[in-house]
Amino acid sequence: MSAPTAVRPTEDELQAQFDATIAADRRIEPRDWMPEKYRAGLVRQIAQHAHSEIIGMQPEGDWLLKAPSLRRKAVLLAKVQDEAGHGMYLYSAAETLGADRADLTDKLVNGKQKYSSIFNYPTLTYADCGVIGWLVDGAAICNQVPLCRSSYGPYARAMIRVCKEESFHQRQGYELLMTMMRGTDAQRAMVQDAVDRWWWPSLMMFGPPDDDSPNSAQSMAWGVKRHSNDELRQRFVDMSVPQAEALGVTLPDPELALDETTGRYRFGQIDWTEFKQVISGNGPCNEERITRRRAARDDNAWVTEAATAYAAKHSA
Ligand code: BYC
């Protein structure tokens, strides 16, 4: 008598199982069947996210040798190292989807994958490090806390740890700015200038407006994204205005005003032409960021080769 053959589920059954998992708000795990578009969409977003963490080390990294005290240097060093760690968690999450880390890096340096627009602006003064912590990490928290409930298990779990560290980043930035605001007129002017330069790019971090966001509808239907770009941007504005008041800085938007009926802040028009320029490679620092990333990949290739040879020797 021949052994009974296992009945393989059909594509329709697998799809139904996937849909039921999403509908029940349970997580999809690496070994589960998933539609190819779900996998590709996740690789796109997670890779873009990982690249942002790694490229995002550069603007603040530029100040590591110029930090004004040993304490500030230690804090900044810890923060920049954390960003490297975030990139590693995220590349690992992409690998669970079958992506190859080296291939993702190649796509980044060849301009085939994106990284966050925000890291294409220069850090002109030390106050920029404080403002990045406050606004850029603050925006990242707004965007990433809902991603802790993303439908893909490894991405959601990576976000939990990342968000804990981002809270420290935001606080260290705010504390640095508070200290500078208690300092001299020149320091206060430096903080205001940094806020003026980073406010609008921070709002762009949340992506294009909902009616011009090609990925949002599907991503939200799959529970990868939990809120729309505009909703998260609005939350960030609502959160930042009282923080700016407490700090004693003005946000560079004459149209910013509390809407008494909704309890939310109205704000001015974002320059989407600038955003499109920056994400197509034409921002103030795109070339510098990618050149440095490419050099790091090439200069350190020997480390990967040595580790690969060592692993091969031991497995033999
Ligand atoms: N910059 O359909 P949409 C950090 C692209 S690092 C560049 O709305 P989606 C930190 C978008 O990719 C954390 N590109 O897309 C590190 C798409 O192009 P593709 C950074 C952007 O995916 C160091 C196209 O525009 N956070 O915190 O539904 C120091 C249409 O957009 C941007 C993340 O990466 C942008 N700002 O929504 C300090 C968050 N916005 O891919 C701090 C994870 C949009 O079709 N990502 N694009 O060629 C997300 O949450 C979502 O991907 C986005 C965009 C909300 C960004």
Boltz pocket constraint, residues with backbone or C-beta under 6 A from the ligand:
constraints:
  - pocket:
      binder: B
      contacts: [[A, 44], [A, 45], [A, 48], [A, 49], [A, 50], [A, 52], [A, 53], [A, 54], [A, 55], [A, 56], [A, 57], [A, 83], [A, 114], [A, 115], [A, 116], [A, 117], [A, 118], [A, 132], [A, 136], [A, 137], [A, 140], [A, 143], [A, 204], [A, 205], [A, 206], [A, 207], [A, 208], [A, 212], [A, 213], [A, 214], [A, 215], [A, 216], [A, 219], [A, 225], [A, 229], [A, 279]]
      max_distance: 6.0
